[in-house]
Amino acid sequence: MAFEGLAGRLQEAFNKLRGKGKVTEEDVNQTMREVRLALLEADVNFKVVKDFISRVKERAVGQEVLKSLTPGQQVIKVVNEELTELMGGSQSKLNIAPKPPTIILMVGLQGAGKTTHTGKLAKYLLKQNKQPLLVAADIYRPAAIKQLQVLGDQLQVPVFSMGDEVSPVEIAINAIQYAKEQHRDVVIIDTAGRLHIDEALMDELTQIRDKIHPHEILLVVDAMTGQDAVNVAQTFNERLQLTGVILTKLDGDTRGGAAISVKAVTGCPIKFIGTGEKLDSLEPFYPDRMASRILGMGDVLTFIEKAQAAVDEEKARELEKKIRKAEFTFDDFLDQLEQIKKMGPLDELLGMIPGMNKIKGMKDLKIDDKQLSHVEAIIRSMTKEEKAHPEIINSSRRKRIAKGSGTSIQEVNRLLKQFEDMRKMMKQFSSLTKKGKRKKGFKFPFM
């Protein structure tokens, strides 16, 4: 999970301050020492850490913090604000040309996921009602053109290619003309990468930039390479004047040093983050939301956005009617599982809910998405009648379901018990709403 190591260390440091009626300058200094170590261990640039700690201490030992009613919380508030500022302050959106097409130049080293994220960006733009054109300008890497064409087929987005015998500069120029003729309003150019930065790569990219004058030059860089990612960003920025960075593999980066350092070192904003392998696992980067997640405050807005994107409104209305009539079946449960899976990995979703890390046992909970697959397999091994009326599932039926789903009888029993408890709760909710009142303190978890 992104920032897992850093988040744990920082939250541990701040737990000592929370709830303190009085905080001294020494308390602040001690906490800042722990924060400094946590950031350095997370592979955050040394100079960035030094400047960050200096700014936080300057604000945290001021009168408005030490003499406030909740000084511990005030210190955390200062850290949250400074961390947000460090990562860019506010979301940096794509520059969209006033007159189409918007030209986006994708650059980066080989292996960072540039071609894949060219496809992901196209998918993101499709959701924004744009008409992208993908351009295969990587003529050096074997199968690079074919890879982009496969992505284009999956997305039903046209791919402009002139083969590997034409110069990338000429391909880019012709692609823009083609986009105008075909009324495509965004041109995304996938350029060649190298295993390391070299003059030939930079010269070629500079020539393309000078000929087509892109509105965006986005560097695709692997978050898991830490300070190397920052160094790569710095070098590309010096030569090309980047407009933004796409950090890939952030879901696997437990340290987070690159995400925290890039903006401060290069002055170049992170515009998107890659959070998985699927084509829709590209998210706009929000510094304030990321800072909140790192400090254990959750990220409710992203959670809501993911839910809105995944939930079928018509099915939601149907489900509400069934719940009110206490007619919830295993088929309905299966539908809900499908929609939850669309939102992303469960441990990532739980990290967005404020306070989840404070619940006993939740901090170290590792949720295996395979558990959902087991539940799914059990339900799919039931007959239509069993899904609608689970009370008919006797001992022999349980054995058959366990065998059919490749699970154990204990797992089948556990799911049936949990489902029965859920239905009882729904009946309770239904009876309370019919009476027009609810028991004090009763909250239905899914509504």
N, C-alpha and C positions, 0 to 999 in steps of 0.2 A: 504494500500500500504506500502511496506517495507520502513522503515526509515522515514515515512512521517512527524512525529513530529519533529525529529532531523533535517531533511533536511530543514524544514520550519524555525526553530530557527537559524540554522547556516547561511542560506541565508539572513535572516533578519539582522543578525549581520554584515555580510560582505557587505551588500548594503550600509552601512554608509561609508565604506572605498573606494568602487569602484568610480572611477572618481576623487578622491582627487588628486590634483596636488602635495600636500605635506602631508606626514604622520609623526606625531611626535611619540615619544616613549609612550606618554600618550594615543594617539589614539590606538596604538597597545595593551597597557595594558587593556584599556577599552573593546576592542573587545575580547581579550582573557578571560576577566572575563565573558562575555556573552557566549563564546564558552564553558568555563568550566561548567557554569550552565546548558547549553544545553546538554552536555555530561552526567552530573550527573543525570539530569532528564530522560535521555534516558537509565538509569540503567547501564551505563558503570562503570566498577570497579574503585573505588576511587583512588587507587594507579596508575592505568593505566592513568586516567585523569591527575593526578598530574605530572607524568613523561612526558606525551604528551604535556601539556601546557608549561612545562619547556623547552622542546626541541624546540617547535615552537617559543617561546619568544626569546630564545637565537639566533635563526637564523633571526627572523623577525626584531629585533632591530639592526641588523648589518648594516654596511655602504652600502653593495650592495643592500639592500632593501630600507632603508630610503632615499638614495640619487639617487635612480633609477628614470626614467622618469614616471613610473607608479607604485609607491610604493604600492598602494592599491591592485593592481593585483598581485604584487610580494608576498605580505603577503598571499593572497589566494593560490598562487602557492606553497608556503612553507607548508601551512596547507594541501593541496592536497597531496603533497609528503610524509609528515609525517603520514597522515591518511592511505595512501597506505601501508607504511612501517609497521604501527601498525597492519594492518590486514593480514600481511604476505609478503608484497613486490611484489611477483609475483605469478602466478598460480602454485599451487602444484599438479602435475599430479600423477595418479595412478602408483605404482611400478609394472611393468610388468616383470614377471620372464623370464630370458633368455631361460630357458628350461621349457615348459609347464608341468603341469598347474600352473597358478598363483592362489594362495590361498588367499581369502579375508575372514576375520573373522568379522562378523557384531555383535557389542555389544551395550548395552544400557539398560535403564530402561524400564519397561513395560509402554505402552501408548505413547512412543515417535514416533512411526511409523516405528519401525525397520523392521518388516516383509514386510510392504508395500514398504519401500525404498530398501529392498533386491530385490524386483521385479523391481523397477524403475532403480536400478543399472544394472540389467540384460538387461533391455530395452536399456539403454545407451550403454552397451558393444556390444549389437547386431548391433547397428548403427556403431560401430567401427570394424565391421566384425569379432567379437569374437564369440566363441561358449561356452556360459556359462552353468554351471550346478548349479541348486539351491539345497541346502541341508537343510532338515528339522531337525534341532538339538534342537528345543524348544519342549521338551517332557512334559512340565509342564502346559502351558497355554491351556485351553480347545479350541479346534478347530484351534490351531496355525498351525498344520501340514496341515489340510484341506485348510486353508487360503493360504498357500504357494502353494499348489497344484492347487488351482483355478487360482492364478497368473501365474503359470507355463503354464496352459492350454491357458490362454489369450495370452501369449507371445510365445507359442509353444516352450517352453524351458523345458527340462526334470527336474524332481524333484526327488532327491534321499531321500528315507525315509526308516527307519527300525522300524517304529511304535514308541510307547511311553514306551516300556518295556526295551529298550536297552539304555545304558548310552550315553550321548552326545559325550563323548570322543571316544567311539567305533564307533559311527555313523560318526564322522568326519574322522577318520582313514580309514574306509571302503569307504566313499564317494570319497576320493582322489584316492584310488586304482581303483574305478569304473570309475572315470573321465579319468584316463590314458588309461584304456581298451577301453573306448568309444571315445577317442580322443577329449575330451572337454578341451579347453585351459584355462578356468577360472572356479574356484570353489568358489561359494559364500555361506558361511555357516551362516544360520540364527540361532542365539543362544537364549537362554531363557533370559527374563528380569525379574525384580522384581519391586514391587511398590516403593521400596527404596533400597539403597545400603546395602548389607549384606555380611558377610564373606562367606556364602555358595555359593553365586553367584560368588564372586571374585575367590574363590578356584577352582570352576568348570571351569571358563574361563581360569585361569592360567594353569590348567591341559591340556585343549584343546590346548592352545598356545604352551606349552612345547612339546606336542606330534607331532603336525603337522607343526610347524614353519611357520606360515603364512607370506606372503609377505606384506600384509596390515591388520592392525587392525583398523577398522573404527567405531568410536562411533557415534551413531545416537542420536541426542539430540534436544529437542523442543526449538526453538529460542524464543518463546513467554514466556518462564519461566525466561528469563533475567539472573540475577546473579546466580540463582539456576542451570541454564544450565552450567555456567562457573565452579561452584563448583563440579558438577557431572563430567565434563570433567577433572578437576584437580585430582579428586579421582581415576577415571578410568585410567588416564595416569600414576599416581604413581604406580599402581599395574600391569598394562599391557603394559606400554610403547606404547601408541597409535601411529599410523602413520598418522592418519587423522581424521577429524570430518565431519559429514554430518549434517548440520543445517536444520531441518524441519520447516515447517510453516513460512518461512521467509516472504512470501507474506502477512501474517496477522500481522507481527510484526512491529508496527508503531514506536517503540522505537529504536531497533537495538543494544541494549547494549551487547547482547551475541556475535553477529558477530564481534563487535569491540574489545571485551575483550578476547575472547578465545585464540587467538594466543599469545597475550602478557602475559597472566597469565600462560598458560600451555606450551607454546613453540610448540604446536601442530597445524599444519595448517588446515584451513577449506578447504576441497577438493571439496565438493559439497553442493549445497543448494536446498532444496525442495521448489517449488514455486506454488504448487497447488495439486489437488487431482488426476489428471490423471497420468497414468504410464509414460508419456513422460515429466512430469513436474519436471525434475531433471536437474540442470545445473551445469557445472564446476564453481567454485568460482574464480573470477578474482578480487583481491584487488584493482587494479588501476581503473577498470571500476566501482566498487562499490563506491570508493571514489569520482569519478566524478559525479555519480548519487546523492550521498548525498549532494554534494556541488552545485547541480543544473547545472552541465556542460553536462548532458546527458550521453548516453552510445551507441554511434553509432555502434560500432563493434558488440555488442550483438543484436541490432536491425537488422543489416544486416544479421547476422547468422540466426536469427529467420525467416527472410523473405526468405532467400535462402532455408531453410528447408521446409517452407510451400508452396512456389510458385511452381506450375507445369510449367516447362519451355516451354513445347509444347503449353499449354494453353496461356502462356504469349505471345508467338510469334503470335498465332492466334488473340489474343486480339489487339496486335499492328497493325496488318493488318486491323482489323475492325475499329480501331480508325482512321487510315489514310484514310479509305474509308468512314468515318462517318457512320458506320453501327452498332454502339454500341446499344445493346438491354437490356431489363430488365433481360433476361436470363444471359447475360454476367455480368451484375451487381451482380446477385445472385452468380455467380462463384467467383467473387472478394470478396464478403462478406464471403464466405466459407473459402477462403484462409486467410483472415484477422483473422477470428476466430481461426484458427489453431495456430496463432502466440501468443495467450494468451490474458489476460484481456486488454482492450483498455487503461485504465488509466495507467497501467504498461508500455505499449508501448509508450504512450505519454511522460512518465517520462524519456525515453531513448533518446528523441529528444532534442538536445541542444537548450536552449532558450525558450522552451515551457512554462516554469514556469514564464517567464517574460511577456508573452503576457497577456494583460488585460483580466481578467475573467478565464484564464486557471488554475491559481494556485488553486482556490477553486472549479474547475469543477469536479463533480463526475459523471463519465460516467457509466450508468447502461447498462450492456450487454443485458438487456431485450429489450432495444430500438432496437438493431439489430434484435432481434427475431420478433418485431413488423413489421419492414421493410420486413423481410423475409416472414412473414405471409401475408402481403399485396400483395407482388409479386406473391406468390404461389396461391393466390386467383384470379389471372388474367387468362384469357384464353391465349392460345398460340398466337393468333392474337393480343391481347391487349399488350402482352409483347414485341412483335416485332414492333407494331405501337401504342404507347400509346396515340397518338393524337386522336384516335377514342373513347377514354374513355370519354363518356358524363356523364351527371348527374345521369341517372338511373344505368349506369354501376358502377359509383363511390359508389352508395348506396349498390349495390350488393357486391362489393369488400370489403367495410367496414364491412358489415354484415358477409361475409364469413371468414374474417380474425380476427374478434372479436375486431376491432379497430373502430375509429370514422372517419366520412367523412373528418374532418379537417386534420387528420393524412394522409389520402389518398391524399388529395389535396396538402399537404406539400411535400410529397414524389414525386408526379408528377411534381411539380414546381422545386424541386431540381434536378430531373432527366433531365428536359428540359434545365435547366441552364447548367448542365454538358454537355449535347449534343451540345449546342451552343458553349461552350468553345472548345469542340473537333473539331467541324467544323472549328472554327477559327484556331486552331492548324494545322488541315489538309491543309487548304488553304495556310497557311504560309509556311509549309514544301514543298508544291508543287512548290511554287515560289522560294524555296531555300533560304528563309530568314525569320527572325522573327522580330516582332516589338520589339523595344528596351524595355527591362524590362519585356517582356512577358515570363513567364515560365509555362509550362504545369505541373501541380502538380503530375501526376502519372508516368511521364517518367524520 
